[in-house]
């Protein structure tokens, strides 16, 4: 635990290429294209460099060793080690339906996260990330205004690079627009 008021900078190493794979699910080529557009926009906004390593059928999930129970409630945590061992890449972005992953809550349009290793008391490097994107929400394809899948893609990629929610309705990290997590 950090002392009160202490902050730790958590980010991907800006001098390192981040490799990723996409599970296009039922969206196929459209899902791949939309994620690549989101990655391009993230690159333009952040300066981070990404390399597409192709497709995968892997879906980020929890395994038995990544669950814990508190007061009778079981919590599932993403198993980054399983993802790394099975995909050999830094990040997996997966299109799923509402029942597509055991770490996913059906009321959300997307979910994203990362793990980091601490290298000092003031900074930590993100080493692995994931994003789950729902393909069955009824959102329109692309990045237009209104209910489009693009806002969910950008929001969840924001979580993958370490951003938290920001309560402003015009910001992509607003937790309500598109019902992201």
N, C-alpha and C positions, 0 to 999 in steps of 0.2 A: 504494500500500500504506500501511496505517496503522501508526504506531509501536506497539510492543508495549504492550499494556494499554489502547490507545485504543479507544473504542467510538463508533459512529455510530448515532444514532437514525434509523431508517427507518420512515416511516409515511405513510399517506394524509393529506392536509390535512384536519383534523377540521372545518373550516368550509366544506368544499366537498362538494357532492352527487356521489356516485360513480354514474355511469350504467352499466348493464349490459344485455346481451342474453343470451338462452338459446337454445341449439340443443337442442331436446328429443329429437332422434334418434328412435329407435323407441319411446320411452316416451310421446311425445305430451304430452297435458294432464297426466298424472301426473308426468312429469319436470319440467314447468314448476311445478306446485304444490309438489313437494318442494323444488326450489331456492328458490322464494319463501319457504317455511317456514324453510329454512336461513338465508336472508338476514334474515328477521325476527328470528331468534334471534341472529344476529351483530349486528344493530342494537341489540338489547336489551343484549347483553354489552359492546359497544364504544362505543355512542353515535354511530357513523358513520351517515351518511344515504345511502341508496341509492335510485336511481330506475330502475324497469324500463322499458326502451326497446323491448320486444317480442322477437320471435324472430328467429333467423338460421339459415342453413344452414352458416355458417362453423365450421370446426374449427381451433383453434389448432395450429400446425405449424411446422416449420423450412423455410426455403427455402435455395437454394444459397448465398446470402450469409450464412447463419447456421450454417454447419457449419465445423468445423475438424478437422484430423487431427494426432494426436500419436502417435508410435511405431506407426504403421500402424492406429490405432484412430480411426474417425470419430465425432465428437461432434456432436450436433444440439442447437441452442439455439432456443428459441421465438422466432419472428420477430414481435416486438411492433409493429414499423412496418407490416408487412403486415396484421396484425389491425386496427390503428387505421385504416389507409387503406381497408380493405374494409368495416368495420362501423361506423365513426364513433362508437365508444363506448369507455368506459374499460376495460370488463371483459367477457369472454365466458366463459360457463359452458356446456360442451358435453358432452352424453351421447354416449358412443361405445362401440364394442365393442373387444375387445383389439387389433384391427388398425386402429383408427380414426384414428391420428395417427402421424406419423413421429418424434415426440419422446416417445412413450409406450412404457413397458416393459410387456409383456403380463402380467407376474407381479403388477403393482400393481392396486389397486382404483381408484386415483385419482392425480391429479398436479395440483399447483397452483403458481403462481409469480407474480412481478411484476417490473417494472423500475422503477427510481427514478432521479431526477436529483438530483445533489448541489447544494445551495445554500450549503453551508458546510462547515467541517471537522468539525462535530459533528452535522449532520442532513442527511437526504435525503428528498425527497418521492416517494412511490410515485405513478406516473402511469398505469400500465397493469397489468392483471392478467388471469390466465386460470385456469380449472380444467377439467380433463378428468375425467369421471366415468364409470366403466364401468357399462353397463346389463346386462351379461351375466355377472355374478359369481354369480348365484344368491341374492344378498342380498334379504331381504324389503323390501317398500315401507315407507316411513315412517321414524319416529324412535323405534321401540320399543327395548327392551333386546335384547341379542344381536346377531345378524348382520342389521342393517338398513342400507339405503342412506343413511339420515340421518347416521350417524356418519361416513361417507366424505364426504358433502357438507360437514359442519361442519369436518372435518379439512382438506379442501382449501381451503375458504374461509379457514381460519386461515392457511394459507400465502399466500393472496392478500393478506391484510392484514399480512403480515410476520412471522408466528409461525414458529418453528422447531420441530423435534421436541422432546418432553419425555418422558423415559423413566420414566413412571409409568403402570401399567396402567389406572388409573381416569381418566386425563386424555384428552381428545379429541385432543390432539396427540401421543399415544403412537404411534410409527411402526408398531407391530405390530397394534393393534386395527383390524380391517378391512383389513389389509395395505396401508395407504396409503403414499404416497411422501413 
